[in-house]
């Protein structure tokens, strides 16, 4: 029996063909029934899920900052300012993924992870669900980057991060949404 993502119009799926089994994702060719004897093919990425974390460095003086990263993204040929994020291991609880990725990419461990919900990243091409978390009670324990990661940590004042979203300087959608979800939940103090 074929695997169907929640909300997928399963009755329209005629067939699935695995094109490539990747290290983290699988690539499929999906044939859809368009009705009246017509079909259409779509390429699709099967994804185990991911997390984005908005680490809040709480300043005793009241000027909290976000712990962001400058991450080399070869796909767009740029180094982007982002919130830390990462892919889940199959079946892994998103909170476990978030705790691991936070330490790995920023060197900070959180005493509290606050779930902000989840969203589809690009539903036209993947079933990836990204779970968003706010992180507080940060303690520096040191980065544990993977061999291929080129990441620099940067503390950014909350007002500056929000201004970067408004101006378009911060262009990473998962990071923009994560910061705005934290703001909406009242987790960000501008001092």
Backbone as a printed PyTorch tensor [residue, N CA C, xyz], in Angstrom:
tensor([[[  0.8480,  -1.1820,   0.0000],
         [  0.0000,   0.0000,   0.0000],
         [  0.8880,   1.2370,   0.0000]],

        [[  0.5310,   2.2320,  -0.7990],
         [  1.3530,   3.4300,  -0.8930],
         [  1.1650,   4.3170,   0.3210]],

        [[  2.2300,   5.0160,   0.6660],
         [  2.1940,   5.9350,   1.7820],
         [  1.6030,   7.2570,   1.3050]],

        [[  0.6650,   7.7840,   2.0600],
         [  0.0140,   9.0430,   1.6960],
         [  0.1860,  10.0020,   2.8500]],

        [[  0.6100,  11.2070,   2.5460],
         [  0.7510,  12.2310,   3.5690],
         [ -0.6190,  12.7090,   4.0220]],

        [[ -0.7170,  13.1820,   5.2780],
         [ -1.9910,  13.7110,   5.7520],
         [ -2.4790,  14.8190,   4.8190]],

        [[ -3.7530,  14.7680,   4.4590],
         [ -4.3250,  15.8050,   3.6200],
         [ -4.1010,  15.5960,   2.1340]],

        [[ -3.3410,  14.5660,   1.7420],
         [ -3.0780,  14.3270,   0.3260],
         [ -4.2880,  13.6890,  -0.3310]],

        [[ -4.6500,  14.1430,  -1.5250],
         [ -5.7900,  13.5270,  -2.2200],
         [ -5.3930,  12.1490,  -2.7400]],

        [[ -5.4210,  11.1660,  -1.8400],
         [ -4.9330,   9.8140,  -2.1390],
         [ -5.6380,   9.1890,  -3.3220]],

        [[ -6.8930,   9.5200,  -3.5310],
         [ -7.6210,   8.9170,  -4.6310],
         [ -7.1150,   9.3920,  -5.9970]],

        [[ -6.3250,  10.4580,  -6.0480],
         [ -5.7850,  10.9600,  -7.3060],
         [ -4.4220,  10.3630,  -7.6330]],

        [[ -3.7510,   9.7440,  -6.6450],
         [ -2.4280,   9.1770,  -6.8740],
         [ -2.5860,   7.8380,  -7.5980]],

        [[ -2.0350,   7.7780,  -8.8040],
         [ -2.0880,   6.5560,  -9.6060],
         [ -0.8920,   5.6690,  -9.2830]],

        [[  0.2910,   6.2920,  -9.1660],
         [  1.4920,   5.5060,  -8.8640],
         [  2.5790,   6.4060,  -8.3140]],

        [[  3.5340,   5.7460,  -7.6610],
         [  4.7410,   6.4170,  -7.1420],
         [  5.9330,   5.5930,  -7.5870]],

        [[  6.9630,   6.2800,  -8.0630],
         [  8.1930,   5.6100,  -8.4500],
         [  9.3430,   6.2760,  -7.7220]],

        [[ 10.1200,   5.4960,  -6.9820],
         [ 11.2920,   6.0320,  -6.3070],
         [ 12.3670,   6.3120,  -7.3530]],

        [[ 12.7340,   7.5750,  -7.4940],
         [ 13.7760,   7.9620,  -8.4460],
         [ 15.1700,   7.8670,  -7.8260]],

        [[ 15.2510,   8.2520,  -6.5570],
         [ 16.5440,   8.2590,  -5.8770],
         [ 16.3170,   8.2070,  -4.3780]],

        [[ 17.0060,   7.3020,  -3.7040],
         [ 16.9760,   7.2460,  -2.2460],
         [ 18.1770,   8.0370,  -1.7540]],

        [[ 17.9160,   9.1980,  -1.1930],
         [ 18.9880,  10.0740,  -0.7420],
         [ 19.4130,   9.7910,   0.6800]],

        [[ 20.4670,  10.4810,   1.0910],
         [ 20.9810,  10.3410,   2.4470],
         [ 19.9530,  10.8460,   3.4700]],

        [[ 19.2820,  11.9610,   3.1310],
         [ 18.2840,  12.5230,   4.0360],
         [ 16.8760,  12.4800,   3.4720]],

        [[ 16.7200,  12.5780,   2.1580],
         [ 15.3990,  12.6300,   1.5370],
         [ 15.3280,  11.6270,   0.4040]],

        [[ 14.0900,  11.3000,   0.0120],
         [ 13.8610,  10.4470,  -1.1520],
         [ 13.1790,  11.2810,  -2.2350]],

        [[ 13.4930,  10.9730,  -3.4840],
         [ 12.9210,  11.6850,  -4.6190],
         [ 12.0090,  10.7280,  -5.3700]],

        [[ 10.7610,  11.1330,  -5.5940],
         [  9.7600,  10.2870,  -6.2280],
         [  9.1890,  10.9470,  -7.4770]],

        [[  8.6980,  10.1240,  -8.3680],
         [  7.8880,  10.5610,  -9.4860],
         [  6.4790,  10.0680,  -9.1760]],

        [[  5.5350,  10.9940,  -9.0580],
         [  4.1680,  10.6650,  -8.6880],
         [  3.2780,  10.9310,  -9.8970]],

        [[  2.4550,   9.9430, -10.2300],
         [  1.4880,  10.0820, -11.3130],
         [  0.1230,  10.3590, -10.7020]],

        [[ -0.5090,  11.4540, -11.1450],
         [ -1.8090,  11.8660, -10.6140],
         [ -2.8900,  11.7170, -11.6710]],

        [[ -4.0490,  11.2780, -11.2430],
         [ -5.2110,  11.1640, -12.1220],
         [ -5.8720,  12.5350, -12.2370]],

        [[ -5.9360,  13.0630, -13.4460],
         [ -6.5760,  14.3520, -13.6950],
         [ -8.0440,  14.2000, -14.0950]],

        [[ -8.4960,  12.9680, -14.2240],
         [ -9.8700,  12.7210, -14.6480],
         [ -9.9530,  12.6150, -16.1620]],

        [[-11.0120,  12.0380, -16.6340],
         [-11.2660,  11.8690, -18.0610],
         [-10.0990,  11.1730, -18.7680]],

        [[ -9.4730,  10.2190, -18.0530],
         [ -8.3980,   9.4180, -18.6360],
         [ -7.0540,  10.1220, -18.7440]],

        [[ -6.9270,  11.2990, -18.1590],
         [ -5.6650,  12.0460, -18.2310],
         [ -4.8860,  11.8980, -16.9250]],

        [[ -3.5530,  11.9040, -17.0450],
         [ -2.6820,  11.8700, -15.8660],
         [ -1.6270,  12.9620, -15.9910]],

        [[ -1.0330,  13.2840, -14.8730],
         [  0.0750,  14.2430, -14.8320],
         [  1.1390,  13.6830, -13.9100]],

        [[  2.3790,  13.9510, -14.2330],
         [  3.4870,  13.4960, -13.3910],
         [  4.0670,  14.6780, -12.6250]],

        [[  4.3810,  14.4140, -11.3690],
         [  4.9970,  15.4190, -10.5050],
         [  6.2070,  14.7950,  -9.8240]],

        [[  7.2880,  15.5510,  -9.7630],
         [  8.4410,  15.1180,  -8.9790],
         [  8.2330,  15.6350,  -7.5640]],

        [[  8.5880,  14.7910,  -6.5950],
         [  8.2610,  15.0960,  -5.2140],
         [  9.3780,  14.6370,  -4.2970]],

        [[  9.6310,  15.4030,  -3.2410],
         [ 10.6530,  15.0610,  -2.2530],
         [  9.9580,  14.5660,  -0.9880]],

        [[ 10.2750,  13.3280,  -0.5870],
         [  9.7910,  12.7790,   0.6900],
         [ 10.8080,  13.1650,   1.7550]],

        [[ 10.3400,  13.7470,   2.8260],
         [ 11.2240,  14.3330,   3.8350],
         [ 10.8390,  13.8350,   5.2280]],

        [[ 11.8110,  13.5100,   6.0960],
         [ 11.4780,  13.0060,   7.4280],
         [ 11.0200,  14.0870,   8.4030]],

        [[ 11.0890,  15.3530,   8.0080],
         [ 10.7150,  16.4540,   8.8970],
         [ 11.9290,  17.2060,   9.3840]],

        [[ 11.6940,  18.4010,   9.8910],
         [ 12.7960,  19.2640,  10.3110],
         [ 12.3260,  20.1970,  11.4170]],

        [[ 13.2720,  20.9490,  11.9450],
         [ 12.9850,  21.9290,  13.0020],
         [ 13.6810,  23.2420,  12.6890]],

        [[ 13.1200,  24.3140,  13.2110],
         [ 13.7830,  25.6120,  13.2550],
         [ 13.6850,  26.0880,  14.6990]],

        [[ 14.7720,  26.6520,  15.2010],
         [ 14.8360,  27.0700,  16.5970],
         [ 15.1570,  28.5560,  16.6540]],

        [[ 14.4160,  29.2930,  17.4910],
         [ 14.6870,  30.7080,  17.7180],
         [ 15.2880,  30.8110,  19.1250]],

        [[ 16.6320,  30.8300,  19.2110],
         [ 17.2930,  30.8950,  20.5140],
         [ 17.3030,  32.3320,  21.0400]],

        [[ 16.7870,  32.5030,  22.2390],
         [ 16.6720,  33.8250,  22.8460],
         [ 17.6940,  33.9190,  23.9710]],

        [[ 18.7110,  34.7590,  23.7550],
         [ 19.7360,  34.9880,  24.7710],
         [ 19.2170,  36.0760,  25.6950]],

        [[ 18.8770,  35.6810,  26.9220],
         [ 18.2530,  36.6060,  27.8620],
         [ 19.3240,  37.4040,  28.6030]],

        [[ 19.2910,  38.6950,  28.3730],
         [ 20.2460,  39.6280,  28.9760],
         [ 19.6660,  40.1350,  30.2940]],

        [[ 20.4170,  39.9940,  31.3930],
         [ 19.9070,  40.4880,  32.6780],
         [ 19.5650,  41.9780,  32.6340]],

        [[ 20.1900,  42.7210,  31.7110],
         [ 19.9030,  44.1500,  31.5740],
         [ 18.6410,  44.4340,  30.7840]],

        [[ 17.9790,  43.3870,  30.2770],
         [ 16.7240,  43.5670,  29.5820],
         [ 16.8180,  43.7090,  28.0720]],

        [[ 18.0200,  43.6400,  27.4990],
         [ 18.1780,  43.7530,  26.0350],
         [ 18.4360,  42.3660,  25.4600]],

        [[ 17.4060,  41.5490,  25.4390],
         [ 17.5390,  40.1930,  24.9200],
         [ 18.0000,  40.2230,  23.4640]],

        [[ 18.7020,  39.1710,  23.0760],
         [ 19.1920,  39.0420,  21.7110],
         [ 18.8230,  37.6720,  21.1650]],

        [[ 18.7960,  37.5670,  19.8480],
         [ 18.5990,  36.2760,  19.2020],
         [ 19.9550,  35.7210,  18.8120]],

        [[ 20.1230,  34.4280,  18.9890],
         [ 21.3470,  33.7520,  18.5710],
         [ 21.0830,  33.2340,  17.1580]],

        [[ 21.5920,  33.9490,  16.1720],
         [ 21.4070,  33.5730,  14.7750],
         [ 22.7130,  33.0220,  14.2250]],

        [[ 22.6370,  32.4590,  13.0400],
         [ 23.8390,  31.9040,  12.4130],
         [ 23.9830,  32.4540,  10.9950]],

        [[ 25.2130,  32.5990,  10.5800],
         [ 25.5230,  32.8800,   9.1740],
         [ 25.8980,  31.5290,   8.5860]],

        [[ 25.0730,  31.0850,   7.6360],
         [ 25.1640,  29.7270,   7.1270],
         [ 25.4300,  29.7570,   5.6270]],

        [[ 26.4870,  29.1050,   5.2140],
         [ 26.8360,  29.0310,   3.7950],
         [ 25.8290,  28.1330,   3.0790]],

        [[ 25.1200,  28.7050,   2.1040],
         [ 24.0940,  27.9660,   1.3600],
         [ 24.4950,  27.8970,  -0.1060]],

        [[ 25.1120,  26.7970,  -0.4970],
         [ 25.6250,  26.6710,  -1.8580],
         [ 24.5160,  26.7220,  -2.9010]],

        [[ 23.3040,  26.2720,  -2.5510],
         [ 22.1850,  26.2360,  -3.4980],
         [ 21.7980,  27.6020,  -4.0290]],

        [[ 21.9770,  28.6360,  -3.2130],
         [ 21.6640,  29.9990,  -3.6470],
         [ 22.9270,  30.8410,  -3.8010]],

        [[ 24.0770,  30.2220,  -3.5530],
         [ 25.3460,  30.9220,  -3.7420],
         [ 25.5690,  32.0700,  -2.7800]],

        [[ 25.0280,  31.9410,  -1.5520],
         [ 25.1570,  33.0170,  -0.5700],
         [ 25.3430,  32.4400,   0.8290]],

        [[ 25.8470,  33.2760,   1.7030],
         [ 25.8360,  32.9760,   3.1250],
         [ 24.6670,  33.7600,   3.7050]],

        [[ 23.7200,  33.0480,   4.3160],
         [ 22.4930,  33.6640,   4.8070],
         [ 22.4880,  33.7590,   6.3250]],

        [[ 21.8510,  34.8110,   6.8260],
         [ 21.5840,  34.9300,   8.2510],
         [ 20.3060,  34.1460,   8.5260]],

        [[ 20.3660,  33.2120,   9.4820],
         [ 19.2590,  32.2970,   9.7330],
         [ 19.1540,  31.9760,  11.2130]],

        [[ 18.0250,  31.3920,  11.5640],
         [ 17.8940,  30.6990,  12.8390],
         [ 18.4800,  29.3040,  12.6370]],

        [[ 19.0120,  28.6980,  13.6870],
         [ 19.4880,  27.3230,  13.5380],
         [ 18.3230,  26.3930,  13.1980]],

        [[ 18.6330,  25.3560,  12.4430],
         [ 17.6050,  24.4210,  11.9850],
         [ 18.2610,  23.1090,  11.6200]],

        [[ 17.4500,  22.0870,  11.4100],
         [ 18.0270,  20.8190,  10.9820],
         [ 16.9760,  19.7740,  10.7050]],

        [[ 17.4310,  18.7120,  10.0700],
         [ 16.5730,  17.6080,   9.6560],
         [ 16.4850,  16.5630,  10.7670]],

        [[ 15.2880,  16.0450,  10.9610],
         [ 15.0620,  14.9980,  11.9620],
         [ 15.5600,  13.6600,  11.4440]],

        [[ 15.9740,  12.8300,  12.3560],
         [ 16.2160,  11.4290,  12.0330],
         [ 14.8410,  10.7810,  11.9010]],

        [[ 14.6830,   9.7530,  11.0720],
         [ 13.3640,   9.1210,  10.9200],
         [ 12.7740,   8.7020,  12.2680]],

        [[ 11.5480,   9.1550,  12.5340],
         [ 10.8500,   8.8110,  13.7730],
         [ 11.2690,   9.6080,  14.9950]],

        [[ 12.1920,  10.5350,  14.8520],
         [ 12.7030,  11.2910,  15.9910],
         [ 11.7070,  12.3550,  16.4470]],

        [[ 11.5640,  12.5200,  17.7470],
         [ 10.7200,  13.5590,  18.3100],
         [ 11.3090,  14.9230,  17.9310]],

        [[ 10.4820,  15.8620,  17.4350],
         [ 11.0080,  17.1730,  17.0250],
         [ 11.7530,  17.9210,  18.1260]],

        [[ 11.3440,  17.7790,  19.3750],
         [ 12.0450,  18.4550,  20.4700],
         [ 13.4650,  17.9140,  20.6320]],

        [[ 13.6520,  16.6260,  20.4050],
         [ 14.9970,  16.0240,  20.4670],
         [ 15.8530,  16.5790,  19.3260]],

        [[ 15.2670,  16.6660,  18.1360],
         [ 15.9820,  17.2390,  16.9930],
         [ 16.3790,  18.6770,  17.2940]],

        [[ 15.4460,  19.4580,  17.8390],
         [ 15.7060,  20.8650,  18.1280],
         [ 16.8470,  21.0300,  19.1310]],

        [[ 16.8310,  20.2460,  20.1980],
         [ 17.8930,  20.3340,  21.2110],
         [ 19.2490,  19.9980,  20.6070]],

        [[ 19.2990,  18.9500,  19.7850],
         [ 20.5530,  18.5310,  19.1480],
         [ 21.0680,  19.5930,  18.1920]],

        [[ 20.1980,  20.0840,  17.3060],
         [ 20.6110,  21.0540,  16.2980],
         [ 21.0280,  22.3830,  16.9090]],

        [[ 20.3760,  22.7930,  17.9990],
         [ 20.7410,  24.0360,  18.6780],
         [ 22.1930,  23.9830,  19.1510]],

        [[ 22.5590,  22.8990,  19.8150],
         [ 23.9400,  22.7460,  20.2910],
         [ 24.8940,  22.6360,  19.1110]],

        [[ 24.5390,  21.7860,  18.1620],
         [ 25.4200,  21.5450,  17.0170],
         [ 25.7720,  22.8320,  16.2810]],

        [[ 24.7620,  23.6530,  15.9890],
         [ 24.9820,  24.8210,  15.1410],
         [ 25.3750,  26.0860,  15.8880]],

        [[ 24.9020,  26.2590,  17.1360],
         [ 25.2000,  27.5070,  17.8570],
         [ 26.1450,  27.3240,  19.0310]],

        [[ 26.2210,  26.1130,  19.5540],
         [ 27.0190,  25.8950,  20.7550],
         [ 26.2570,  26.2000,  22.0330]],

        [[ 24.9620,  26.4770,  21.9330],
         [ 24.1440,  26.7640,  23.1090],
         [ 23.1820,  25.6150,  23.3810]],

        [[ 23.0180,  25.3250,  24.6740],
         [ 22.0380,  24.3490,  25.1300],
         [ 20.9220,  25.1260,  25.8150]],

        [[ 19.6810,  24.7090,  25.6180],
         [ 18.5310,  25.4110,  26.1990],
         [ 17.9630,  24.6380,  27.3730]],

        [[ 17.5730,  25.3510,  28.4240],
         [ 16.8750,  24.6990,  29.5330],
         [ 15.3870,  24.5870,  29.2350]],

        [[ 14.9120,  25.3720,  28.2410],
         [ 13.4910,  25.3460,  27.8970],
         [ 13.3110,  25.4770,  26.3870]],

        [[ 12.5840,  24.5350,  25.8020],
         [ 12.1690,  24.6020,  24.3940],
         [ 10.6580,  24.7940,  24.3720]],

        [[ 10.2000,  25.8270,  23.6840],
         [  8.7800,  26.1540,  23.6190],
         [  8.2830,  25.8570,  22.2070]],

        [[  7.3460,  24.9260,  22.0990],
         [  6.8010,  24.5840,  20.7870],
         [  5.9580,  25.7370,  20.2620]],

        [[  6.2040,  26.1030,  19.0010],
         [  5.4630,  27.1810,  18.3450],
         [  4.5570,  26.6420,  17.2430]],

        [[  4.4710,  25.3120,  17.1260],
         [  3.6560,  24.6860,  16.0940],
         [  4.5050,  24.2090,  14.9230]],

        [[  3.8480,  23.7890,  13.8530],
         [  4.5720,  23.2950,  12.6800],
         [  3.9150,  23.8400,  11.4170]],

        [[  4.6640,  23.7500,  10.3110],
         [  4.1610,  24.2260,   9.0280],
         [  4.8100,  23.4200,   7.9080]],

        [[  4.1670,  23.4050,   6.7450],
         [  4.7720,  22.8160,   5.5520],
         [  5.7180,  23.8510,   4.9550]],

        [[  6.9120,  23.4410,   4.5800],
         [  7.8740,  24.3920,   4.0300],
         [  7.5790,  24.7460,   2.5800]],

        [[  7.3340,  23.7680,   1.7440],
         [  7.1020,  23.9680,   0.3130],
         [  6.1740,  22.8600,  -0.1710]],

        [[  4.8720,  22.9470,   0.1110],
         [  3.9810,  21.8260,  -0.1630],
         [  3.8070,  21.4750,  -1.6350]],

        [[  4.2600,  22.3180,  -2.5270],
         [  4.1860,  21.9850,  -3.9420],
         [  5.2580,  21.0180,  -4.3940]],

        [[  6.2960,  20.8280,  -3.5560],
         [  7.3800,  19.9440,  -3.9730],
         [  7.8480,  18.9610,  -2.9070]],

        [[  7.3650,  19.1200,  -1.6500],
         [  7.8140,  18.2220,  -0.5880],
         [  6.7460,  18.0970,   0.4990]],

        [[  6.8030,  16.9910,   1.2390],
         [  5.9050,  16.8050,   2.3780],
         [  6.5850,  17.2200,   3.6870]],

        [[  7.7040,  17.9500,   3.5900],
         [  8.4540,  18.3660,   4.7790],
         [  7.5790,  19.1700,   5.7360]],

        [[  7.5430,  18.6930,   6.9870],
         [  6.9060,  19.4280,   8.0830],
         [  8.0300,  20.0050,   8.9260]],

        [[  7.9800,  21.3070,   9.1540],
         [  8.9870,  21.9370,   9.9890],
         [  8.3270,  22.3650,  11.2960]],

        [[  8.9040,  21.9120,  12.3980],
         [  8.4330,  22.2620,  13.7330],
         [  9.2680,  23.4370,  14.2310]],

        [[  8.5940,  24.4710,  14.7240],
         [  9.2720,  25.6720,  15.2160],
         [  9.3070,  25.6640,  16.7370]],

        [[ 10.4480,  26.0990,  17.2780],
         [ 10.6320,  26.1670,  18.7280],
         [ 11.2960,  27.4810,  19.1080]],

        [[ 10.8660,  28.0320,  20.2390],
         [ 11.6240,  29.0830,  20.9030],
         [ 12.5210,  28.3830,  21.9160]],

        [[ 13.6910,  28.9500,  22.1640],
         [ 14.6260,  28.3360,  23.1190],
         [ 15.0810,  29.3950,  24.1190]],

        [[ 14.9490,  29.0730,  25.4040],
         [ 15.3730,  30.0040,  26.4660],
         [ 16.2530,  29.2710,  27.4720]],

        [[ 16.8340,  30.0510,  28.3530],
         [ 17.7120,  29.4760,  29.3680],
         [ 18.9650,  28.9130,  28.7270]],

        [[ 19.6180,  29.7260,  27.8940],
         [ 20.7610,  29.2460,  27.1120],
         [ 22.0470,  29.2050,  27.9310]],

        [[ 22.7890,  28.1270,  27.7510],
         [ 24.1110,  27.9470,  28.3400],
         [ 25.0610,  27.5600,  27.2250]],

        [[ 26.2040,  28.2420,  27.1530],
         [ 27.1600,  27.9340,  26.0900],
         [ 27.9190,  26.6560,  26.4420]],

        [[ 27.8750,  25.6640,  25.5030],
         [ 28.5640,  24.3900,  25.7060],
         [ 29.5280,  24.0730,  24.5640]],

        [[ 29.5250,  24.8980,  23.5150],
         [ 30.4300,  24.7000,  22.3790],
         [ 29.7380,  24.0460,  21.1910]],

        [[ 30.0680,  24.5330,  19.9950],
         [ 29.5010,  24.0070,  18.7520],
         [ 29.9910,  22.5910,  18.4740]],

        [[ 29.1820,  21.8630,  17.7210],
         [ 29.5360,  20.5130,  17.2740],
         [ 29.1470,  20.3860,  15.8040]],

        [[ 29.7500,  21.2150,  14.9650],
         [ 29.3900,  21.2760,  13.5480],
         [ 29.7060,  19.9720,  12.8290]],

        [[ 28.8570,  19.6670,  11.8220],
         [ 29.1500,  18.5500,  10.9370],
         [ 30.2700,  18.9790,   9.9970]],

        [[ 30.9450,  18.0180,   9.4090],
         [ 32.1230,  18.2870,   8.5870],
         [ 31.8660,  19.2870,   7.4530]],

        [[ 30.6820,  19.2310,   6.8630],
         [ 30.3870,  20.0830,   5.7040],
         [ 29.7550,  21.4220,   6.0740]],

        [[ 29.5590,  21.7080,   7.3590],
         [ 28.9030,  22.9540,   7.7620],
         [ 29.9140,  24.0830,   7.9390]],

        [[ 29.5400,  25.2570,   7.4180],
         [ 30.3220,  26.4940,   7.5510],
         [ 29.3950,  27.5110,   8.2010]],

        [[ 29.4030,  27.5420,   9.5250],
         [ 28.4450,  28.3350,  10.2910],
         [ 29.1680,  29.2280,  11.2810]],

        [[ 28.7590,  30.5060,  11.3020],
         [ 29.2530,  31.4510,  12.3030],
         [ 28.0710,  31.9470,  13.1220]],

        [[ 28.2420,  32.0190,  14.4260],
         [ 27.1880,  32.4580,  15.3410],
         [ 27.2230,  33.9790,  15.4420]],

        [[ 26.0310,  34.5820,  15.4780],
         [ 25.9270,  36.0320,  15.5720],
         [ 24.7620,  36.3900,  16.4940]],

        [[ 25.0350,  37.1930,  17.5080],
         [ 23.9680,  37.6900,  18.3840],
         [ 23.3860,  38.9530,  17.7590]],

        [[ 22.0620,  38.9830,  17.6470],
         [ 21.3730,  40.1020,  17.0040],
         [ 20.2780,  40.5940,  17.9400]],

        [[ 20.2680,  41.9050,  18.1970],
         [ 19.2120,  42.4640,  19.0410],
         [ 17.8560,  42.2270,  18.3870]],

        [[ 16.8500,  42.0340,  19.2040],
         [ 15.5180,  41.6860,  18.7050],
         [ 14.9750,  42.7470,  17.7610]],

        [[ 15.0870,  44.0210,  18.1440],
         [ 14.6010,  45.0900,  17.2640],
         [ 15.3010,  45.0420,  15.9130]],

        [[ 16.6010,  44.7600,  15.9220],
         [ 17.3620,  44.6850,  14.6680],
         [ 16.8940,  43.4990,  13.8210]],

        [[ 16.6330,  42.3610,  14.4540],
         [ 16.1610,  41.1850,  13.7130],
         [ 14.8030,  41.4610,  13.0810]],

        [[ 13.9040,  42.0970,  13.8280],
         [ 12.5890,  42.4330,  13.2740],
         [ 12.7090,  43.4340,  12.1310]],

        [[ 13.6300,  44.3850,  12.2620],
         [ 13.8660,  45.3570,  11.1850],
         [ 14.4190,  44.6550,   9.9430]],

        [[ 15.2780,  43.6420,  10.1390],
         [ 15.8240,  42.8840,   9.0040],
         [ 14.7280,  42.1250,   8.2630]],

        [[ 13.7360,  41.6400,   8.9940],
         [ 12.6010,  40.9790,   8.3460],
         [ 11.8220,  42.0020,   7.5210]],

        [[ 11.5450,  43.1570,   8.1260],
         [ 10.7580,  44.1940,   7.4400],
         [ 11.4710,  44.7280,   6.1990]],

        [[ 12.8050,  44.8390,   6.2630],
         [ 13.5610,  45.4180,   5.1460],
         [ 13.8960,  44.4050,   4.0520]],

        [[ 13.7400,  43.1230,   4.3540],
         [ 14.1050,  42.0930,   3.3900],
         [ 15.5500,  41.6460,   3.5110]],

        [[ 16.2730,  42.1500,   4.4950],
         [ 17.6590,  41.7200,   4.7020],
         [ 17.7140,  40.2740,   5.2020]],

        [[ 16.7570,  39.8990,   6.0290],
         [ 16.6340,  38.5100,   6.4840],
         [ 15.6790,  37.8320,   5.5100]],

        [[ 16.1940,  36.9110,   4.6840],
         [ 15.4200,  36.3380,   3.5840],
         [ 15.0640,  34.8690,   3.7640]],

        [[ 15.5190,  34.2520,   4.8040],
         [ 15.2480,  32.8340,   5.0330],
         [ 13.8570,  32.6880,   5.6530]],

        [[ 12.9420,  32.0550,   4.9190],
         [ 11.5320,  32.0020,   5.3290],
         [ 11.3190,  31.3180,   6.6720]],

        [[ 12.0000,  30.2090,   6.9250],
         [ 11.7880,  29.5030,   8.1940],
         [ 12.2110,  30.3730,   9.3670]],

        [[ 13.2850,  31.1430,   9.1800],
         [ 13.7740,  32.0240,  10.2370],
         [ 12.8220,  33.1930,  10.4530]],

        [[ 12.3570,  33.7780,   9.3530],
         [ 11.4050,  34.8770,   9.4590],
         [ 10.1520,  34.4300,  10.2110]],

        [[  9.6120,  33.2820,   9.8200],
         [  8.3930,  32.7930,  10.4480],
         [  8.6400,  32.4460,  11.9120]],

        [[  9.7620,  31.7940,  12.2010],
         [ 10.0740,  31.4440,  13.5910],
         [ 10.1500,  32.6660,  14.4880]],

        [[ 10.8530,  33.7030,  14.0360],
         [ 10.9800,  34.9330,  14.8290],
         [  9.6100,  35.5790,  15.0130]],

        [[  8.8120,  35.6450,  13.9480],
         [  7.4890,  36.2660,  14.0470],
         [  6.5470,  35.4530,  14.9370]],

        [[  6.6530,  34.1340,  14.9170],
         [  5.8460,  33.3090,  15.8230],
         [  6.2450,  33.5740,  17.2810]],

        [[  7.5520,  33.7060,  17.5310],
         [  8.0100,  34.0310,  18.8920],
         [  7.4850,  35.3910,  19.3350]],

        [[  7.5420,  36.3490,  18.4250],
         [  7.0350,  37.6870,  18.7560],
         [  5.5430,  37.6270,  19.0740]],

        [[  4.7980,  36.9350,  18.2400],
         [  3.3490,  36.8300,  18.4360],
         [  3.0210,  36.1640,  19.7710]],

        [[  3.8390,  35.1970,  20.1930],
         [  3.6070,  34.4900,  21.4700],
         [  4.1090,  35.2810,  22.6800]],

        [[  4.7150,  36.4590,  22.4400],
         [  5.1970,  37.2840,  23.5470],
         [  6.5000,  36.8010,  24.1410]],

        [[  7.2860,  36.0210,  23.3980],
         [  8.5420,  35.4760,  23.9210],
         [  9.7190,  36.4330,  23.7720]],

        [[  9.5480,  37.4850,  22.9770],
         [ 10.6610,  38.3980,  22.6950],
         [ 10.4950,  39.6960,  23.4720]],

        [[ 11.5390,  40.0520,  24.2190],
         [ 11.5390,  41.3060,  24.9690],
         [ 12.4840,  42.2640,  24.2840]],

        [[ 11.9840,  43.4410,  23.9740],
         [ 12.8240,  44.4420,  23.3030],
         [ 13.4980,  45.3840,  24.2770]],

        [[ 13.4030,  45.0940,  25.5490],
         [ 14.1120,  45.8840,  26.5400],
         [ 13.4600,  47.1040,  26.9410]]])
